[in-house]
Structures are given as structure tokens and as C-alpha cells.
Amino acid sequence: MSGIEDWDGYNAALRERGKEFSALHPEAVKGFQALSRGASTTRHLDAKTRELIALAVAVTTRCGGCLDAHARKARAAGATKEEVAEALGVAIALNAGAAFTYSLHALDALDQAGT
């Protein structure tokens, strides 16, 4: 059912490409790593909640690498399949809400195009 059948292989391939990119542009990778460390250092959210949020965001941004990484981290933090499903339900609803809102913008653009 999934577009990526081998998540372990996908993860390994991403790590290799990441090493290549790091050699090509080390400062960009250092900046990304610093941002990632900063965002994962929270005082008010536990690791499981943070990973559930990350999974929902990964769905809305359509990031396969993010899905892989945060599914692993969510499982390690003790997230159940039911909790993940609820978080993903929020992502589905937000994507639908965004499509609805942008549909209204499309109507605005259409109205202005006719003037």
C-alpha cells in the first residue's frame, strides 16, 4: 500500500545522500542540525507528544524522510498506533481546511481577475 516499501533501505539511502550534501555544503547542514536540536529541546512537551506533532507535520509537508524518522522516534517514545492515528487525523483535517481556505482565495482571485 505504501509508496516506499523498504523504509530501512530508504532511511539508509537518505543518510548516504545526507553525507554527500554535508560534504558539498557543510554550513547548511550544520545550520539544519542546530535548528533540529533546538526544536527537539522542549521544556513543556514530552517526547511522545513532540513526535506525534512531528508525524502530523510530516504528513502535511509530504516528507518521506520525516515520516520515517519520526515514526521511529514516536514508537521509541511509546506512541501507540491509536495515538498516531489520532495525530494523523488532525493532519488530514488541517490539509482539508487548508484546501478549503485556498479555494476561497481562488474565488477571490477569480473575482478580481474579472474587474
HURA-V25781 format. One record per pair of residues at least 4 apart in sequence whose C-alpha atoms are under 8 Angstrom apart, sorted by sequence separation. I is the first residue (numbers start at 1). J is the second residue. D is the distance in Angstrom with one decimal. If there is no record, write none. Layout:
BEGIN
((I/J/D) (I/J/D))
END
This chain:
BEGIN
((6/10/6.1) (7/11/6.0) (8/12/6.2) (9/13/6.1) (10/14/6.2) (11/15/6.3) (12/16/6.4) (13/17/6.3) (14/18/5.9) (15/19/6.2) (16/20/6.4) (17/21/6.2) (18/22/6.0) (19/23/6.3) (20/24/6.4) (21/25/5.9) (22/26/4.6) (25/29/6.7) (26/30/6.1) (27/31/6.1) (28/32/6.2) (29/33/6.1) (30/34/6.1) (31/35/6.2) (32/36/6.1) (33/37/6.1) (34/38/6.1) (35/39/6.1) (36/40/6.2) (37/41/6.3) (42/46/7.7) (45/49/6.1) (46/50/6.3) (47/51/6.1) (48/52/6.2) (49/53/6.3) (50/54/6.2) (51/55/6.1) (52/56/6.3) (53/57/6.2) (54/58/6.0) (55/59/6.3) (56/60/6.5) (57/61/6.1) (58/62/5.7) (59/63/6.7) (63/67/6.2) (64/68/6.3) (65/69/6.1) (66/70/5.9) (67/71/5.8) (68/72/6.3) (69/73/6.3) (70/74/5.7) (71/75/6.1) (72/76/6.2) (73/77/6.0) (74/78/6.4) (75/79/5.2) (79/83/6.2) (80/84/6.3) (81/85/6.0) (82/86/6.3) (83/87/6.3) (84/88/6.1) (85/89/6.1) (86/90/6.5) (87/91/6.6) (88/92/6.2) (89/93/6.2) (90/94/6.1) (91/95/6.1) (92/96/6.3) (93/97/6.1) (94/98/6.0) (95/99/6.2) (96/100/6.2) (97/101/6.1) (98/102/6.1) (99/103/6.0) (100/104/6.6) (101/105/6.6) (102/106/6.1) (103/107/6.4) (104/108/6.3) (105/109/6.2) (106/110/6.1) (107/111/6.1) (108/112/6.2) (109/113/6.0) (110/114/6.6) (111/115/7.0) (21/26/7.4) (22/27/7.9) (45/50/6.2) (58/63/5.3) (74/79/5.3) (75/80/7.1) (79/84/6.7) (4/10/7.5) (22/28/7.7) (58/64/7.4) (22/29/5.7) (21/29/7.7) (58/66/5.5) (59/67/7.1) (58/67/5.6) (40/50/7.6) (55/66/7.4) (54/66/7.8) (55/67/6.0) (55/70/5.8) (54/70/6.3) (55/71/6.7) (52/70/7.9) (51/70/5.8) (51/71/7.6) (51/73/6.5) (52/74/6.5) (51/74/5.0) (48/74/5.7) (51/77/7.9) (47/74/7.8) (52/79/7.7) (48/77/5.0) (55/84/7.8) (59/88/7.4) (47/77/6.0) (48/78/6.5) (48/79/6.0) (52/83/7.8) (56/87/5.8) (60/91/6.1) (52/84/6.3) (55/87/7.5) (56/88/5.3) (59/91/6.5) (60/92/7.7) (55/88/7.2) (53/87/6.9) (56/90/7.0) (57/91/6.9) (60/94/7.9) (52/87/6.0) (56/91/5.0) (60/95/6.4) (14/65/7.3) (11/65/6.9) (10/65/7.9) (11/68/7.1) (11/69/7.9) (7/68/6.7))
END
